[in-house]
Amino acid sequence: MSIQPGTSLPAFSLQDDQGHTVTNKDLKGHWTVLYAYPKDSTPGCTTEACDFRDNLARVQSLGAQVCGISRDSLKSHQTFIAKQSLPFRLLSDPDCALLNPLGAFGKKLMYGKGVQGIIRSTFLIDPKGVIRHVWPKVSVKGHVEAVLEVLAALQKG
């Protein structure tokens, strides 16, 4: 079950792809699109990351930043960023310290079998650190466009 809109982003302390510590306090002051994805360099995750990359100027024009999160290592994130020219940071959450409270880790179907893993989800966080919109069980195609529409609508008030 995903965390509900209106809830404060849970406190966390994770490393980004450069080894810098990022906390929930670091995300305050601007809108953040935090997207949880299963694995670096896999087809769906690459498509999603590249879609955010290709639309980053539009996201930024609405005053927001993009941040990805998965259980992958810093080295894996660095390789993924370099290979796909990703201009945003990726957080490493190997122990699901943030993924679990967000409801982005749990039982899901993969090739018809029930497995534990990251549930592709996106969270729109306002400048005060409050989750304003949740996309649970994201389908990659058209997702970034949907995020942009909601971000624009929320900013209009």
VEXKOL-768004 format. One record per residue (C-alpha): residue number from 1; x, y, z. Coordinates in nm, 2 decimals, padded with zeros to 4 digits. Layout:
+-----+--------+--------+--------+
: num :      x :      y :      z :
+-----+--------+--------+--------+
: NUM :      X :      Y :      Z :
...
+-----+--------+--------+--------+
This chain:
+-----+--------+--------+--------+
: num :      x :      y :      z :
+-----+--------+--------+--------+
:   1 :  00.00 :  00.00 :  00.00 :
:   2 :  00.15 :  00.33 : -00.11 :
:   3 :  00.18 :  00.62 :  00.13 :
:   4 : -00.11 :  00.86 :  00.10 :
:   5 : -00.11 :  01.22 : -00.04 :
:   6 : -00.10 :  01.47 :  00.25 :
:   7 :  00.16 :  01.27 :  00.44 :
:   8 :  00.50 :  01.41 :  00.51 :
:   9 :  00.79 :  01.24 :  00.33 :
:  10 :  00.94 :  01.00 :  00.58 :
:  11 :  01.27 :  01.09 :  00.74 :
:  12 :  01.56 :  00.93 :  00.55 :
:  13 :  01.93 :  00.94 :  00.50 :
:  14 :  02.06 :  00.78 :  00.18 :
:  15 :  02.36 :  00.82 : -00.05 :
:  16 :  02.32 :  00.95 : -00.40 :
:  17 :  02.53 :  00.83 : -00.70 :
:  18 :  02.82 :  01.06 : -00.60 :
:  19 :  02.83 :  00.92 : -00.25 :
:  20 :  02.68 :  01.24 : -00.10 :
:  21 :  02.43 :  01.19 :  00.19 :
:  22 :  02.08 :  01.31 :  00.10 :
:  23 :  01.81 :  01.35 :  00.36 :
:  24 :  01.44 :  01.45 :  00.35 :
:  25 :  01.55 :  01.80 :  00.46 :
:  26 :  01.76 :  01.83 :  00.14 :
:  27 :  01.45 :  01.80 : -00.07 :
:  28 :  01.27 :  02.09 :  00.10 :
:  29 :  01.24 :  02.42 : -00.07 :
:  30 :  01.13 :  02.30 : -00.41 :
:  31 :  00.91 :  02.05 : -00.57 :
:  32 :  01.06 :  01.70 : -00.62 :
:  33 :  00.95 :  01.42 : -00.84 :
:  34 :  01.08 :  01.10 : -00.67 :
:  35 :  01.05 :  00.79 : -00.88 :
:  36 :  01.11 :  00.44 : -00.75 :
:  37 :  01.22 :  00.19 : -01.01 :
:  38 :  01.33 : -00.17 : -00.99 :
:  39 :  01.68 : -00.19 : -01.15 :
:  40 :  01.94 :  00.01 : -01.33 :
:  41 :  01.99 : -00.06 : -01.70 :
:  42 :  01.68 : -00.28 : -01.75 :
:  43 :  01.46 : -00.20 : -02.05 :
:  44 :  01.16 : -00.05 : -01.86 :
:  45 :  01.38 :  00.14 : -01.61 :
:  46 :  01.60 :  00.28 : -01.89 :
:  47 :  01.29 :  00.40 : -02.09 :
:  48 :  01.15 :  00.57 : -01.77 :
:  49 :  01.48 :  00.73 : -01.68 :
:  50 :  01.54 :  00.86 : -02.04 :
:  51 :  01.18 :  00.99 : -02.05 :
:  52 :  01.25 :  01.20 : -01.74 :
:  53 :  01.59 :  01.30 : -01.89 :
:  54 :  01.43 :  01.41 : -02.21 :
:  55 :  01.16 :  01.61 : -02.03 :
:  56 :  01.38 :  01.75 : -01.75 :
:  57 :  01.37 :  02.11 : -01.89 :
:  58 :  00.98 :  02.09 : -01.87 :
:  59 :  00.99 :  01.96 : -01.52 :
:  60 :  01.24 :  02.22 : -01.41 :
:  61 :  01.03 :  02.50 : -01.58 :
:  62 :  00.76 :  02.40 : -01.33 :
:  63 :  01.01 :  02.45 : -01.04 :
:  64 :  01.07 :  02.08 : -00.97 :
:  65 :  01.37 :  01.85 : -00.96 :
:  66 :  01.38 :  01.48 : -01.05 :
:  67 :  01.53 :  01.21 : -00.83 :
:  68 :  01.53 :  00.84 : -00.89 :
:  69 :  01.56 :  00.57 : -00.62 :
:  70 :  01.63 :  00.20 : -00.63 :
:  71 :  01.82 : -00.07 : -00.44 :
:  72 :  02.11 : -00.06 : -00.68 :
:  73 :  02.46 :  00.03 : -00.56 :
:  74 :  02.64 :  00.36 : -00.62 :
:  75 :  02.86 :  00.20 : -00.88 :
:  76 :  02.55 :  00.06 : -01.07 :
:  77 :  02.40 :  00.41 : -01.05 :
:  78 :  02.71 :  00.57 : -01.18 :
:  79 :  02.73 :  00.33 : -01.48 :
:  80 :  02.36 :  00.39 : -01.56 :
:  81 :  02.39 :  00.77 : -01.54 :
:  82 :  02.70 :  00.77 : -01.76 :
:  83 :  02.55 :  00.53 : -02.02 :
:  84 :  02.22 :  00.72 : -02.04 :
:  85 :  02.35 :  01.07 : -01.98 :
:  86 :  02.11 :  01.12 : -01.69 :
:  87 :  02.12 :  01.48 : -01.56 :
:  88 :  01.96 :  01.40 : -01.22 :
:  89 :  02.07 :  01.21 : -00.91 :
:  90 :  01.98 :  00.85 : -00.82 :
:  91 :  01.95 :  00.75 : -00.46 :
:  92 :  02.07 :  00.41 : -00.34 :
:  93 :  01.84 :  00.24 : -00.09 :
:  94 :  01.97 : -00.12 : -00.06 :
:  95 :  01.79 : -00.18 :  00.27 :
:  96 :  01.46 : -00.02 :  00.16 :
:  97 :  01.48 :  00.24 :  00.44 :
:  98 :  01.27 :  00.48 :  00.23 :
:  99 :  01.12 :  00.24 : -00.02 :
: 100 :  00.94 :  00.05 :  00.25 :
: 101 :  00.77 :  00.34 :  00.42 :
: 102 :  00.67 :  00.48 :  00.08 :
: 103 :  00.50 :  00.15 :  00.00 :
: 104 :  00.73 :  00.11 : -00.31 :
: 105 :  00.87 : -00.23 : -00.20 :
: 106 :  00.67 : -00.54 : -00.15 :
: 107 :  00.49 : -00.83 : -00.33 :
: 108 :  00.44 : -00.79 : -00.70 :
: 109 :  00.39 : -01.01 : -01.00 :
: 110 :  00.69 : -01.07 : -01.23 :
: 111 :  00.64 : -01.30 : -01.52 :
: 112 :  00.33 : -01.44 : -01.35 :
: 113 :  00.51 : -01.52 : -01.02 :
: 114 :  00.48 : -01.34 : -00.69 :
: 115 :  00.81 : -01.19 : -00.59 :
: 116 :  00.93 : -00.93 : -00.34 :
: 117 :  01.07 : -00.62 : -00.51 :
: 118 :  01.05 : -00.25 : -00.59 :
: 119 :  00.70 : -00.15 : -00.71 :
: 120 :  00.75 :  00.11 : -00.98 :
: 121 :  00.60 :  00.42 : -00.82 :
: 122 :  00.63 :  00.80 : -00.83 :
: 123 :  00.58 :  01.05 : -00.56 :
: 124 :  00.53 :  01.43 : -00.61 :
: 125 :  00.66 :  01.61 : -00.30 :
: 126 :  00.59 :  01.98 : -00.24 :
: 127 :  00.85 :  02.24 : -00.11 :
: 128 :  00.74 :  02.17 :  00.25 :
: 129 :  00.82 :  01.80 :  00.22 :
: 130 :  00.45 :  01.69 :  00.19 :
: 131 :  00.36 :  01.42 : -00.06 :
: 132 :  00.10 :  01.58 : -00.29 :
: 133 :  00.04 :  01.30 : -00.54 :
: 134 :  00.12 :  00.93 : -00.57 :
: 135 :  00.14 :  00.71 : -00.87 :
: 136 :  00.14 :  00.35 : -00.75 :
: 137 :  00.22 :  00.07 : -00.99 :
: 138 :  00.34 :  00.30 : -01.27 :
: 139 :  00.32 :  00.20 : -01.63 :
: 140 :  00.62 :  00.36 : -01.81 :
: 141 :  00.45 :  00.47 : -02.13 :
: 142 :  00.30 :  00.82 : -02.09 :
: 143 :  00.40 :  00.84 : -01.72 :
: 144 :  00.62 :  01.15 : -01.74 :
: 145 :  00.35 :  01.34 : -01.93 :
: 146 :  00.10 :  01.25 : -01.65 :
: 147 :  00.35 :  01.38 : -01.39 :
: 148 :  00.39 :  01.70 : -01.57 :
: 149 :  00.01 :  01.75 : -01.59 :
: 150 : -00.04 :  01.70 : -01.22 :
: 151 :  00.26 :  01.92 : -01.13 :
: 152 :  00.13 :  02.20 : -01.35 :
: 153 : -00.22 :  02.17 : -01.20 :
: 154 : -00.10 :  02.17 : -00.84 :
: 155 :  00.11 :  02.48 : -00.89 :
: 156 : -00.18 :  02.66 : -01.04 :
: 157 : -00.36 :  02.59 : -00.71 :
+-----+--------+--------+--------+
